[in-house]
Each structure stands twice: as structure tokens, then as C-alpha cells.
Amino acid sequence: MSWNLIQWSEQTSNIMATMTYKELLEELKQLNEEQLKKNVAIYDEHLDAKCLAHNKLIFFDNNRFPYIKI
């Protein structure tokens, strides 16, 4: 296992904009039929890494909060 350290200045100055599932759905509606046939992938810009998502959402907090599993 390896650890990636993020400098404190980078942690506090790069406030990430987040997306709701409703906003994600609106973005997905903009994709064409070919793009919708692709596998779901997650991209981490800090690590410059891509990861395919599992085929099911997982839920925590008494099924109130869905996560995309990677």
C-alpha cells in the first residue's frame, strides 16, 4: 500500500465543486446513444487515474445515501 500526501495549502485552496445525483442525471441526458453504451468510469484528477465503476450502487445510512462503488 502506498500513501499520497497532499500539501495543506493544496487541500484548503482547492475547494471542489460537487454534483448531486439530479445534476448527474441532467449531464447524462446530454450524452448521445454511443456514449451511453460505454462503461461508467470515475476519474481522479489529483492522481490522474481512471477507474471503472461496479455495476450496482451501494447504499449507506439506512439506504438514504447512494454511492458509486469503485
mmCIF file of the N, C-alpha and C atoms, coordinates in Angstrom:
data_MODEL
# 
_entry.id   MODEL 
# 
loop_
_atom_site.group_PDB 
_atom_site.id 
_atom_site.type_symbol 
_atom_site.label_atom_id 
_atom_site.label_alt_id 
_atom_site.label_comp_id 
_atom_site.label_asym_id 
_atom_site.label_entity_id 
_atom_site.label_seq_id 
_atom_site.pdbx_PDB_ins_code 
_atom_site.Cartn_x 
_atom_site.Cartn_y 
_atom_site.Cartn_z 
_atom_site.occupancy 
_atom_site.B_iso_or_equiv 
_atom_site.pdbx_formal_charge 
_atom_site.auth_seq_id 
_atom_site.auth_comp_id 
_atom_site.auth_asym_id 
_atom_site.auth_atom_id 
_atom_site.pdbx_PDB_model_num 
ATOM 1   N N  . MET A 1 1  ? 0.845   -1.166 0.000   1.00 0.00 ? 1  MET A N  1 
ATOM 2   C CA . MET A 1 1  ? 0.000   0.000  0.000   1.00 0.00 ? 1  MET A CA 1 
ATOM 3   C C  . MET A 1 1  ? 0.899   1.240  0.000   1.00 0.00 ? 1  MET A C  1 
ATOM 4   N N  . SER A 1 2  ? 0.505   2.232  -0.766  1.00 0.00 ? 2  SER A N  1 
ATOM 5   C CA . SER A 1 2  ? 1.271   3.475  -0.766  1.00 0.00 ? 2  SER A CA 1 
ATOM 6   C C  . SER A 1 2  ? 0.350   4.635  -0.418  1.00 0.00 ? 2  SER A C  1 
ATOM 7   N N  . TRP A 1 3  ? 0.912   5.648  0.181   1.00 0.00 ? 3  TRP A N  1 
ATOM 8   C CA . TRP A 1 3  ? 0.156   6.821  0.592   1.00 0.00 ? 3  TRP A CA 1 
ATOM 9   C C  . TRP A 1 3  ? 0.556   8.001  -0.272  1.00 0.00 ? 3  TRP A C  1 
ATOM 10  N N  . ASN A 1 4  ? -0.410  8.812  -0.638  1.00 0.00 ? 4  ASN A N  1 
ATOM 11  C CA . ASN A 1 4  ? -0.142  10.045 -1.359  1.00 0.00 ? 4  ASN A CA 1 
ATOM 12  C C  . ASN A 1 4  ? -0.450  11.206 -0.423  1.00 0.00 ? 4  ASN A C  1 
ATOM 13  N N  . LEU A 1 5  ? 0.541   11.990 -0.120  1.00 0.00 ? 5  LEU A N  1 
ATOM 14  C CA . LEU A 1 5  ? 0.346   13.137 0.760   1.00 0.00 ? 5  LEU A CA 1 
ATOM 15  C C  . LEU A 1 5  ? -0.044  14.354 -0.068  1.00 0.00 ? 5  LEU A C  1 
ATOM 16  N N  . ILE A 1 6  ? -1.033  15.082 0.399   1.00 0.00 ? 6  ILE A N  1 
ATOM 17  C CA . ILE A 1 6  ? -1.470  16.318 -0.249  1.00 0.00 ? 6  ILE A CA 1 
ATOM 18  C C  . ILE A 1 6  ? -1.075  17.469 0.654   1.00 0.00 ? 6  ILE A C  1 
ATOM 19  N N  . GLN A 1 7  ? -0.377  18.437 0.091   1.00 0.00 ? 7  GLN A N  1 
ATOM 20  C CA . GLN A 1 7  ? 0.055   19.576 0.885   1.00 0.00 ? 7  GLN A CA 1 
ATOM 21  C C  . GLN A 1 7  ? -1.162  20.298 1.458   1.00 0.00 ? 7  GLN A C  1 
ATOM 22  N N  . TRP A 1 8  ? -0.992  20.807 2.670   1.00 0.00 ? 8  TRP A N  1 
ATOM 23  C CA . TRP A 1 8  ? -2.090  21.502 3.340   1.00 0.00 ? 8  TRP A CA 1 
ATOM 24  C C  . TRP A 1 8  ? -2.616  22.652 2.492   1.00 0.00 ? 8  TRP A C  1 
ATOM 25  N N  . SER A 1 9  ? -1.748  23.413 1.855   1.00 0.00 ? 9  SER A N  1 
ATOM 26  C CA . SER A 1 9  ? -2.187  24.543 1.030   1.00 0.00 ? 9  SER A CA 1 
ATOM 27  C C  . SER A 1 9  ? -3.039  24.061 -0.143  1.00 0.00 ? 9  SER A C  1 
ATOM 28  N N  . GLU A 1 10 ? -2.728  22.890 -0.685  1.00 0.00 ? 10 GLU A N  1 
ATOM 29  C CA . GLU A 1 10 ? -3.500  22.339 -1.785  1.00 0.00 ? 10 GLU A CA 1 
ATOM 30  C C  . GLU A 1 10 ? -4.860  21.853 -1.298  1.00 0.00 ? 10 GLU A C  1 
ATOM 31  N N  . GLN A 1 11 ? -4.899  21.280 -0.105  1.00 0.00 ? 11 GLN A N  1 
ATOM 32  C CA . GLN A 1 11 ? -6.157  20.797 0.464   1.00 0.00 ? 11 GLN A CA 1 
ATOM 33  C C  . GLN A 1 11 ? -7.130  21.936 0.714   1.00 0.00 ? 11 GLN A C  1 
ATOM 34  N N  . THR A 1 12 ? -6.651  23.036 1.203   1.00 0.00 ? 12 THR A N  1 
ATOM 35  C CA . THR A 1 12 ? -7.555  24.101 1.622   1.00 0.00 ? 12 THR A CA 1 
ATOM 36  C C  . THR A 1 12 ? -7.872  25.096 0.514   1.00 0.00 ? 12 THR A C  1 
ATOM 37  N N  . SER A 1 13 ? -7.005  25.227 -0.480  1.00 0.00 ? 13 SER A N  1 
ATOM 38  C CA . SER A 1 13 ? -7.257  26.224 -1.517  1.00 0.00 ? 13 SER A CA 1 
ATOM 39  C C  . SER A 1 13 ? -8.034  25.662 -2.699  1.00 0.00 ? 13 SER A C  1 
ATOM 40  N N  . ASN A 1 14 ? -8.014  24.357 -2.888  1.00 0.00 ? 14 ASN A N  1 
ATOM 41  C CA . ASN A 1 14 ? -8.745  23.729 -3.992  1.00 0.00 ? 14 ASN A CA 1 
ATOM 42  C C  . ASN A 1 14 ? -10.068 23.171 -3.476  1.00 0.00 ? 14 ASN A C  1 
ATOM 43  N N  . ILE A 1 15 ? -11.050 24.017 -3.350  1.00 0.00 ? 15 ILE A N  1 
ATOM 44  C CA . ILE A 1 15 ? -12.358 23.560 -2.887  1.00 0.00 ? 15 ILE A CA 1 
ATOM 45  C C  . ILE A 1 15 ? -13.100 22.998 -4.093  1.00 0.00 ? 15 ILE A C  1 
ATOM 46  N N  . MET A 1 16 ? -13.416 21.721 -4.024  1.00 0.00 ? 16 MET A N  1 
ATOM 47  C CA . MET A 1 16 ? -14.020 21.021 -5.141  1.00 0.00 ? 16 MET A CA 1 
ATOM 48  C C  . MET A 1 16 ? -15.522 21.295 -5.203  1.00 0.00 ? 16 MET A C  1 
ATOM 49  N N  . ALA A 1 17 ? -15.983 21.625 -6.400  1.00 0.00 ? 17 ALA A N  1 
ATOM 50  C CA . ALA A 1 17 ? -17.421 21.741 -6.616  1.00 0.00 ? 17 ALA A CA 1 
ATOM 51  C C  . ALA A 1 17 ? -17.984 20.324 -6.656  1.00 0.00 ? 17 ALA A C  1 
ATOM 52  N N  . THR A 1 18 ? -19.109 20.111 -6.029  1.00 0.00 ? 18 THR A N  1 
ATOM 53  C CA . THR A 1 18 ? -19.713 18.781 -6.008  1.00 0.00 ? 18 THR A CA 1 
ATOM 54  C C  . THR A 1 18 ? -20.962 18.759 -6.886  1.00 0.00 ? 18 THR A C  1 
ATOM 55  N N  . MET A 1 19 ? -21.455 17.565 -7.144  1.00 0.00 ? 19 MET A N  1 
ATOM 56  C CA . MET A 1 19 ? -22.599 17.368 -8.027  1.00 0.00 ? 19 MET A CA 1 
ATOM 57  C C  . MET A 1 19 ? -23.628 16.500 -7.315  1.00 0.00 ? 19 MET A C  1 
ATOM 58  N N  . THR A 1 20 ? -24.883 16.835 -7.446  1.00 0.00 ? 20 THR A N  1 
ATOM 59  C CA . THR A 1 20 ? -25.949 15.992 -6.906  1.00 0.00 ? 20 THR A CA 1 
ATOM 60  C C  . THR A 1 20 ? -26.285 14.906 -7.932  1.00 0.00 ? 20 THR A C  1 
ATOM 61  N N  . TYR A 1 21 ? -27.005 13.881 -7.508  1.00 0.00 ? 21 TYR A N  1 
ATOM 62  C CA . TYR A 1 21 ? -27.430 12.845 -8.445  1.00 0.00 ? 21 TYR A CA 1 
ATOM 63  C C  . TYR A 1 21 ? -28.396 13.421 -9.476  1.00 0.00 ? 21 TYR A C  1 
ATOM 64  N N  . LYS A 1 22 ? -29.183 14.403 -9.088  1.00 0.00 ? 22 LYS A N  1 
ATOM 65  C CA . LYS A 1 22 ? -30.085 15.057 -10.041 1.00 0.00 ? 22 LYS A CA 1 
ATOM 66  C C  . LYS A 1 22 ? -29.280 15.779 -11.122 1.00 0.00 ? 22 LYS A C  1 
ATOM 67  N N  . GLU A 1 23 ? -28.223 16.478 -10.725 1.00 0.00 ? 23 GLU A N  1 
ATOM 68  C CA . GLU A 1 23 ? -27.359 17.153 -11.693 1.00 0.00 ? 23 GLU A CA 1 
ATOM 69  C C  . GLU A 1 23 ? -26.642 16.136 -12.588 1.00 0.00 ? 23 GLU A C  1 
ATOM 70  N N  . LEU A 1 24 ? -26.223 15.017 -12.001 1.00 0.00 ? 24 LEU A N  1 
ATOM 71  C CA . LEU A 1 24 ? -25.591 13.963 -12.782 1.00 0.00 ? 24 LEU A CA 1 
ATOM 72  C C  . LEU A 1 24 ? -26.557 13.433 -13.841 1.00 0.00 ? 24 LEU A C  1 
ATOM 73  N N  . LEU A 1 25 ? -27.798 13.229 -13.463 1.00 0.00 ? 25 LEU A N  1 
ATOM 74  C CA . LEU A 1 25 ? -28.801 12.745 -14.403 1.00 0.00 ? 25 LEU A CA 1 
ATOM 75  C C  . LEU A 1 25 ? -28.977 13.727 -15.562 1.00 0.00 ? 25 LEU A C  1 
ATOM 76  N N  . GLU A 1 26 ? -28.993 15.015 -15.267 1.00 0.00 ? 26 GLU A N  1 
ATOM 77  C CA . GLU A 1 26 ? -29.103 16.027 -16.321 1.00 0.00 ? 26 GLU A CA 1 
ATOM 78  C C  . GLU A 1 26 ? -27.898 15.975 -17.260 1.00 0.00 ? 26 GLU A C  1 
ATOM 79  N N  . GLU A 1 27 ? -26.703 15.773 -16.711 1.00 0.00 ? 27 GLU A N  1 
ATOM 80  C CA . GLU A 1 27 ? -25.496 15.641 -17.541 1.00 0.00 ? 27 GLU A CA 1 
ATOM 81  C C  . GLU A 1 27 ? -25.586 14.398 -18.421 1.00 0.00 ? 27 GLU A C  1 
ATOM 82  N N  . LEU A 1 28 ? -26.056 13.293 -17.846 1.00 0.00 ? 28 LEU A N  1 
ATOM 83  C CA . LEU A 1 28 ? -26.170 12.047 -18.601 1.00 0.00 ? 28 LEU A CA 1 
ATOM 84  C C  . LEU A 1 28 ? -27.168 12.168 -19.748 1.00 0.00 ? 28 LEU A C  1 
ATOM 85  N N  . LYS A 1 29 ? -28.194 12.964 -19.570 1.00 0.00 ? 29 LYS A N  1 
ATOM 86  C CA . LYS A 1 29 ? -29.195 13.168 -20.628 1.00 0.00 ? 29 LYS A CA 1 
ATOM 87  C C  . LYS A 1 29 ? -28.604 13.872 -21.848 1.00 0.00 ? 29 LYS A C  1 
ATOM 88  N N  . GLN A 1 30 ? -27.459 14.533 -21.670 1.00 0.00 ? 30 GLN A N  1 
ATOM 89  C CA . GLN A 1 30 ? -26.796 15.236 -22.762 1.00 0.00 ? 30 GLN A CA 1 
ATOM 90  C C  . GLN A 1 30 ? -25.950 14.293 -23.629 1.00 0.00 ? 30 GLN A C  1 
ATOM 91  N N  . LEU A 1 31 ? -25.691 13.090 -23.155 1.00 0.00 ? 31 LEU A N  1 
ATOM 92  C CA . LEU A 1 31 ? -24.856 12.148 -23.892 1.00 0.00 ? 31 LEU A CA 1 
ATOM 93  C C  . LEU A 1 31 ? -25.623 11.529 -25.056 1.00 0.00 ? 31 LEU A C  1 
ATOM 94  N N  . ASN A 1 32 ? -24.879 11.177 -26.109 1.00 0.00 ? 32 ASN A N  1 
ATOM 95  C CA . ASN A 1 32 ? -25.522 10.503 -27.233 1.00 0.00 ? 32 ASN A CA 1 
ATOM 96  C C  . ASN A 1 32 ? -25.605 9.000  -26.953 1.00 0.00 ? 32 ASN A C  1 
ATOM 97  N N  . GLU A 1 33 ? -26.269 8.274  -27.846 1.00 0.00 ? 33 GLU A N  1 
ATOM 98  C CA . GLU A 1 33 ? -26.517 6.841  -27.643 1.00 0.00 ? 33 GLU A CA 1 
ATOM 99  C C  . GLU A 1 33 ? -25.214 6.045  -27.523 1.00 0.00 ? 33 GLU A C  1 
ATOM 100 N N  . GLU A 1 34 ? -24.213 6.397  -28.308 1.00 0.00 ? 34 GLU A N  1 
ATOM 101 C CA . GLU A 1 34 ? -22.921 5.698  -28.259 1.00 0.00 ? 34 GLU A CA 1 
ATOM 102 C C  . GLU A 1 34 ? -22.225 5.914  -26.921 1.00 0.00 ? 34 GLU A C  1 
ATOM 103 N N  . GLN A 1 35 ? -22.251 7.140  -26.415 1.00 0.00 ? 35 GLN A N  1 
ATOM 104 C CA . GLN A 1 35 ? -21.629 7.439  -25.122 1.00 0.00 ? 35 GLN A CA 1 
ATOM 105 C C  . GLN A 1 35 ? -22.342 6.715  -23.990 1.00 0.00 ? 35 GLN A C  1 
ATOM 106 N N  . LEU A 1 36 ? -23.656 6.572  -24.088 1.00 0.00 ? 36 LEU A N  1 
ATOM 107 C CA . LEU A 1 36 ? -24.428 5.899  -23.043 1.00 0.00 ? 36 LEU A CA 1 
ATOM 108 C C  . LEU A 1 36 ? -24.161 4.400  -22.984 1.00 0.00 ? 36 LEU A C  1 
ATOM 109 N N  . LYS A 1 37 ? -23.596 3.834  -24.040 1.00 0.00 ? 37 LYS A N  1 
ATOM 110 C CA . LYS A 1 37 ? -23.274 2.411  -24.067 1.00 0.00 ? 37 LYS A CA 1 
ATOM 111 C C  . LYS A 1 37 ? -21.921 2.111  -23.427 1.00 0.00 ? 37 LYS A C  1 
ATOM 112 N N  . LYS A 1 38 ? -21.146 3.134  -23.122 1.00 0.00 ? 38 LYS A N  1 
ATOM 113 C CA . LYS A 1 38 ? -19.823 2.955  -22.517 1.00 0.00 ? 38 LYS A CA 1 
ATOM 114 C C  . LYS A 1 38 ? -19.951 2.571  -21.053 1.00 0.00 ? 38 LYS A C  1 
ATOM 115 N N  . ASN A 1 39 ? -18.923 1.897  -20.535 1.00 0.00 ? 39 ASN A N  1 
ATOM 116 C CA . ASN A 1 39 ? -18.874 1.573  -19.105 1.00 0.00 ? 39 ASN A CA 1 
ATOM 117 C C  . ASN A 1 39 ? -18.691 2.849  -18.287 1.00 0.00 ? 39 ASN A C  1 
ATOM 118 N N  . VAL A 1 40 ? -19.287 2.878  -17.117 1.00 0.00 ? 40 VAL A N  1 
ATOM 119 C CA . VAL A 1 40 ? -19.138 4.016  -16.208 1.00 0.00 ? 40 VAL A CA 1 
ATOM 120 C C  . VAL A 1 40 ? -17.731 3.993  -15.631 1.00 0.00 ? 40 VAL A C  1 
ATOM 121 N N  . ALA A 1 41 ? -17.071 5.148  -15.674 1.00 0.00 ? 41 ALA A N  1 
ATOM 122 C CA . ALA A 1 41 ? -15.718 5.260  -15.140 1.00 0.00 ? 41 ALA A CA 1 
ATOM 123 C C  . ALA A 1 41 ? -15.615 6.525  -14.294 1.00 0.00 ? 41 ALA A C  1 
ATOM 124 N N  . ILE A 1 42 ? -14.769 6.468  -13.300 1.00 0.00 ? 42 ILE A N  1 
ATOM 125 C CA . ILE A 1 42 ? -14.506 7.595  -12.404 1.00 0.00 ? 42 ILE A CA 1 
ATOM 126 C C  . ILE A 1 42 ? -13.084 8.075  -12.681 1.00 0.00 ? 42 ILE A C  1 
ATOM 127 N N  . TYR A 1 43 ? -12.903 9.391  -12.741 1.00 0.00 ? 43 TYR A N  1 
ATOM 128 C CA . TYR A 1 43 ? -11.571 9.949  -12.988 1.00 0.00 ? 43 TYR A CA 1 
ATOM 129 C C  . TYR A 1 43 ? -11.152 10.783 -11.783 1.00 0.00 ? 43 TYR A C  1 
ATOM 130 N N  . ASP A 1 44 ? -9.976  10.503 -11.237 1.00 0.00 ? 44 ASP A N  1 
ATOM 131 C CA . ASP A 1 44 ? -9.407  11.270 -10.132 1.00 0.00 ? 44 ASP A CA 1 
ATOM 132 C C  . ASP A 1 44 ? -8.357  12.200 -10.715 1.00 0.00 ? 44 ASP A C  1 
ATOM 133 N N  . GLU A 1 45 ? -8.670  13.494 -10.764 1.00 0.00 ? 45 GLU A N  1 
ATOM 134 C CA . GLU A 1 45 ? -7.754  14.432 -11.406 1.00 0.00 ? 45 GLU A CA 1 
ATOM 135 C C  . GLU A 1 45 ? -6.471  14.646 -10.613 1.00 0.00 ? 45 GLU A C  1 
ATOM 136 N N  . HIS A 1 46 ? -6.514  14.458 -9.302  1.00 0.00 ? 46 HIS A N  1 
ATOM 137 C CA . HIS A 1 46 ? -5.313  14.637 -8.489  1.00 0.00 ? 46 HIS A CA 1 
ATOM 138 C C  . HIS A 1 46 ? -4.303  13.520 -8.724  1.00 0.00 ? 46 HIS A C  1 
ATOM 139 N N  . LEU A 1 47 ? -4.803  12.319 -8.945  1.00 0.00 ? 47 LEU A N  1 
ATOM 140 C CA . LEU A 1 47 ? -3.922  11.182 -9.208  1.00 0.00 ? 47 LEU A CA 1 
ATOM 141 C C  . LEU A 1 47 ? -3.764  10.903 -10.696 1.00 0.00 ? 47 LEU A C  1 
ATOM 142 N N  . ASP A 1 48 ? -4.534  11.608 -11.524 1.00 0.00 ? 48 ASP A N  1 
ATOM 143 C CA . ASP A 1 48 ? -4.562  11.369 -12.969 1.00 0.00 ? 48 ASP A CA 1 
ATOM 144 C C  . ASP A 1 48 ? -4.815  9.884  -13.227 1.00 0.00 ? 48 ASP A C  1 
ATOM 145 N N  . ALA A 1 49 ? -5.857  9.347  -12.553 1.00 0.00 ? 49 ALA A N  1 
ATOM 146 C CA . ALA A 1 49 ? -6.163  7.923  -12.641 1.00 0.00 ? 49 ALA A CA 1 
ATOM 147 C C  . ALA A 1 49 ? -7.638  7.717  -12.977 1.00 0.00 ? 49 ALA A C  1 
ATOM 148 N N  . LYS A 1 50 ? -7.901  6.689  -13.782 1.00 0.00 ? 50 LYS A N  1 
ATOM 149 C CA . LYS A 1 50 ? -9.268  6.315  -14.151 1.00 0.00 ? 50 LYS A CA 1 
ATOM 150 C C  . LYS A 1 50 ? -9.583  4.960  -13.546 1.00 0.00 ? 50 LYS A C  1 
ATOM 151 N N  . CYS A 1 51 ? -10.842 4.783  -13.146 1.00 0.00 ? 51 CYS A N  1 
ATOM 152 C CA . CYS A 1 51 ? -11.260 3.530  -12.523 1.00 0.00 ? 51 CYS A CA 1 
ATOM 153 C C  . CYS A 1 51 ? -12.683 3.217  -12.962 1.00 0.00 ? 51 CYS A C  1 
ATOM 154 N N  . LEU A 1 52 ? -12.920 1.980  -13.380 1.00 0.00 ? 52 LEU A N  1 
ATOM 155 C CA . LEU A 1 52 ? -14.270 1.582  -13.763 1.00 0.00 ? 52 LEU A CA 1 
ATOM 156 C C  . LEU A 1 52 ? -15.134 1.397  -12.523 1.00 0.00 ? 52 LEU A C  1 
ATOM 157 N N  . ALA A 1 53 ? -16.398 1.776  -12.628 1.00 0.00 ? 53 ALA A N  1 
ATOM 158 C CA . ALA A 1 53 ? -17.348 1.630  -11.525 1.00 0.00 ? 53 ALA A CA 1 
ATOM 159 C C  . ALA A 1 53 ? -17.995 0.251  -11.571 1.00 0.00 ? 53 ALA A C  1 
ATOM 160 N N  . HIS A 1 54 ? -18.376 -0.254 -10.403 1.00 0.00 ? 54 HIS A N  1 
ATOM 161 C CA . HIS A 1 54 ? -19.124 -1.512 -10.329 1.00 0.00 ? 54 HIS A CA 1 
ATOM 162 C C  . HIS A 1 54 ? -20.500 -1.315 -10.945 1.00 0.00 ? 54 HIS A C  1 
ATOM 163 N N  . ASN A 1 55 ? -21.205 -2.417 -11.185 1.00 0.00 ? 55 ASN A N  1 
ATOM 164 C CA . ASN A 1 55 ? -22.491 -2.337 -11.881 1.00 0.00 ? 55 ASN A CA 1 
ATOM 165 C C  . ASN A 1 55 ? -23.680 -2.101 -10.953 1.00 0.00 ? 55 ASN A C  1 
ATOM 166 N N  . LYS A 1 56 ? -23.451 -1.866 -9.687  1.00 0.00 ? 56 LYS A N  1 
ATOM 167 C CA . LYS A 1 56 ? -24.550 -1.597 -8.735  1.00 0.00 ? 56 LYS A CA 1 
ATOM 168 C C  . LYS A 1 56 ? -24.174 -0.423 -7.836  1.00 0.00 ? 56 LYS A C  1 
ATOM 169 N N  . LEU A 1 57 ? -25.165 0.365  -7.484  1.00 0.00 ? 57 LEU A N  1 
ATOM 170 C CA . LEU A 1 57 ? -24.962 1.385  -6.454  1.00 0.00 ? 57 LEU A CA 1 
ATOM 171 C C  . LEU A 1 57 ? -24.961 0.683  -5.101  1.00 0.00 ? 57 LEU A C  1 
ATOM 172 N N  . ILE A 1 58 ? -24.214 1.224  -4.167  1.00 0.00 ? 58 ILE A N  1 
ATOM 173 C CA . ILE A 1 58 ? -24.288 0.715  -2.798  1.00 0.00 ? 58 ILE A CA 1 
ATOM 174 C C  . ILE A 1 58 ? -24.863 1.832  -1.926  1.00 0.00 ? 58 ILE A C  1 
ATOM 175 N N  . PHE A 1 59 ? -25.535 1.453  -0.867  1.00 0.00 ? 59 PHE A N  1 
ATOM 176 C CA . PHE A 1 59 ? -26.221 2.425  -0.021  1.00 0.00 ? 59 PHE A CA 1 
ATOM 177 C C  . PHE A 1 59 ? -25.727 2.338  1.409   1.00 0.00 ? 59 PHE A C  1 
ATOM 178 N N  . PHE A 1 60 ? -25.610 3.499  2.035   1.00 0.00 ? 60 PHE A N  1 
ATOM 179 C CA . PHE A 1 60 ? -25.249 3.605  3.445   1.00 0.00 ? 60 PHE A CA 1 
ATOM 180 C C  . PHE A 1 60 ? -26.293 4.462  4.146   1.00 0.00 ? 60 PHE A C  1 
ATOM 181 N N  . ASP A 1 61 ? -26.158 4.605  5.423   1.00 0.00 ? 61 ASP A N  1 
ATOM 182 C CA . ASP A 1 61 ? -27.054 5.448  6.219   1.00 0.00 ? 61 ASP A CA 1 
ATOM 183 C C  . ASP A 1 61 ? -28.516 5.044  6.034   1.00 0.00 ? 61 ASP A C  1 
ATOM 184 N N  . ASN A 1 62 ? -28.787 3.764  6.308   1.00 0.00 ? 62 ASN A N  1 
ATOM 185 C CA . ASN A 1 62 ? -30.156 3.236  6.207   1.00 0.00 ? 62 ASN A CA 1 
ATOM 186 C C  . ASN A 1 62 ? -30.756 3.450  4.823   1.00 0.00 ? 62 ASN A C  1 
ATOM 187 N N  . ASN A 1 63 ? -29.964 3.173  3.791   1.00 0.00 ? 63 ASN A N  1 
ATOM 188 C CA . ASN A 1 63 ? -30.389 3.283  2.390   1.00 0.00 ? 63 ASN A CA 1 
ATOM 189 C C  . ASN A 1 63 ? -30.739 4.698  1.952   1.00 0.00 ? 63 ASN A C  1 
ATOM 190 N N  . ARG A 1 64 ? -30.228 5.692  2.660   1.00 0.00 ? 64 ARG A N  1 
ATOM 191 C CA . ARG A 1 64 ? -30.533 7.071  2.291   1.00 0.00 ? 64 ARG A CA 1 
ATOM 192 C C  . ARG A 1 64 ? -29.486 7.682  1.379   1.00 0.00 ? 64 ARG A C  1 
ATOM 193 N N  . PHE A 1 65 ? -28.281 7.123  1.358   1.00 0.00 ? 65 PHE A N  1 
ATOM 194 C CA . PHE A 1 65 ? -27.219 7.764  0.602   1.00 0.00 ? 65 PHE A CA 1 
ATOM 195 C C  . PHE A 1 65 ? -26.577 6.775  -0.364  1.00 0.00 ? 65 PHE A C  1 
ATOM 196 N N  . PRO A 1 66 ? -26.791 6.931  -1.692  1.00 0.00 ? 66 PRO A N  1 
ATOM 197 C CA . PRO A 1 66 ? -26.194 6.018  -2.655  1.00 0.00 ? 66 PRO A CA 1 
ATOM 198 C C  . PRO A 1 66 ? -24.748 6.406  -3.000  1.00 0.00 ? 66 PRO A C  1 
ATOM 199 N N  . TYR A 1 67 ? -23.929 5.395  -3.199  1.00 0.00 ? 67 TYR A N  1 
ATOM 200 C CA . TYR A 1 67 ? -22.537 5.584  -3.615  1.00 0.00 ? 67 TYR A CA 1 
ATOM 201 C C  . TYR A 1 67 ? -22.296 4.803  -4.896  1.00 0.00 ? 67 TYR A C  1 
ATOM 202 N N  . ILE A 1 68 ? -21.421 5.328  -5.741  1.00 0.00 ? 68 ILE A N  1 
ATOM 203 C CA . ILE A 1 68 ? -20.941 4.572  -6.890  1.00 0.00 ? 68 ILE A CA 1 
ATOM 204 C C  . ILE A 1 68 ? -19.692 3.839  -6.427  1.00 0.00 ? 68 ILE A C  1 
ATOM 205 N N  . LYS A 1 69 ? -19.746 2.525  -6.462  1.00 0.00 ? 69 LYS A N  1 
ATOM 206 C CA . LYS A 1 69 ? -18.640 1.707  -5.953  1.00 0.00 ? 69 LYS A CA 1 
ATOM 207 C C  . LYS A 1 69 ? -17.548 1.567  -7.009  1.00 0.00 ? 69 LYS A C  1 
ATOM 208 N N  . ILE A 1 70 ? -16.282 1.740  -6.581  1.00 0.00 ? 70 ILE A N  1 
ATOM 209 C CA . ILE A 1 70 ? -15.157 1.525  -7.488  1.00 0.00 ? 70 ILE A CA 1 
ATOM 210 C C  . ILE A 1 70 ? -14.242 0.466  -6.913  1.00 0.00 ? 70 ILE A C  1 
# 
